[in-house]
């Protein structure tokens, strides 16, 4: 079986299947994942960021977008924000 068929059966990318096969061919054992999954991101939500920034600066949505980007390096589009 080729790596394309294996990747389709397991639902992983072809590159991942190639890496597993290469490790198995080199060392004779299947590799184990140390910490599987995505890394945890920021704990701040858009609502918290916007409320904190608005209470600090008291500006409209357009300027709030620039302030959020400067303070937290998170870009929240002022057109797409739907407050709860």
C-alpha positions as semicolon CSV with decimal commas, in nm:
position;residue;x (nm);y (nm);z (nm)
1;X;0,000;0,000;0,000
2;X;0,117;0,348;-0,079
3;X;0,124;0,639;0,163
4;X;-0,169;0,804;-0,018
5;X;-0,397;0,505;0,051
6;X;-0,279;0,481;0,412
7;X;-0,333;0,852;0,472
8;X;-0,685;0,835;0,327
9;X;-0,773;0,532;0,541
10;X;-0,644;0,692;0,862
11;X;-0,763;1,043;0,782
12;X;-0,418;1,201;0,807
13;X;-0,206;1,392;0,558
14;X;0,027;1,216;0,315
15;X;0,321;1,389;0,479
16;X;0,227;1,250;0,821
17;X;0,199;0,899;0,677
18;X;0,542;0,936;0,516
19;X;0,696;1,048;0,847
20;X;0,548;0,753;1,036
21;X;0,669;0,510;0,769
22;X;1,017;0,664;0,765
23;X;1,046;0,634;1,145
24;X;0,926;0,272;1,130
25;X;1,174;0,190;0,853
26;X;1,464;0,349;1,042
27;X;1,397;0,223;1,396
28;X;1,163;-0,075;1,355
29;X;0,895;0,062;1,589
30;X;0,591;0,282;1,552
31;X;0,653;0,634;1,690
32;X;0,447;0,760;1,981
33;X;0,328;1,116;2,022
34;X;0,465;1,303;2,321
35;X;0,195;1,570;2,337
36;X;-0,065;1,518;2,064
37;X;-0,297;1,794;1,950
38;X;-0,272;2,165;1,899
39;X;-0,098;2,391;2,144
40;X;-0,323;2,591;2,370
41;X;-0,376;2,944;2,250
42;X;-0,478;3,262;2,422
43;X;-0,740;3,233;2,693
44;X;-0,889;3,571;2,607
45;X;-1,208;3,576;2,407
46;X;-1,311;3,855;2,174
47;X;-1,578;3,969;2,418
48;X;-1,333;4,007;2,706
49;X;-1,077;4,185;2,490
50;X;-1,334;4,427;2,352
51;X;-1,494;4,501;2,690
52;X;-1,158;4,558;2,857
53;X;-1,036;4,782;2,576
54;X;-1,361;4,977;2,554
55;X;-1,368;5,047;2,927
56;X;-1,005;5,161;2,906
57;X;-1,021;5,383;2,596
58;X;-1,394;5,466;2,545
59;X;-1,363;5,485;2,165
60;X;-1,568;5,352;1,872
61;X;-1,525;5,011;1,705
62;X;-1,279;5,126;1,438
63;X;-1,034;5,276;1,686
64;X;-1,096;4,989;1,927
65;X;-0,967;4,753;1,658
66;X;-0,638;4,945;1,642
67;X;-0,608;4,961;2,021
68;X;-0,668;4,585;2,055
69;X;-0,402;4,513;1,796
70;X;-0,152;4,741;1,971
71;X;-0,222;4,607;2,323
72;X;-0,280;4,234;2,278
73;X;-0,156;4,169;1,923
74;X;-0,497;4,017;1,849
75;X;-0,673;4,144;1,539
76;X;-1,051;4,160;1,584
77;X;-1,229;4,300;1,282
78;X;-1,466;4,581;1,380
79;X;-1,708;4,489;1,098
80;X;-1,747;4,127;1,200
81;X;-1,789;4,170;1,574
82;X;-2,131;4,078;1,704
83;X;-2,169;4,165;2,070
84;X;-2,360;3,933;2,298
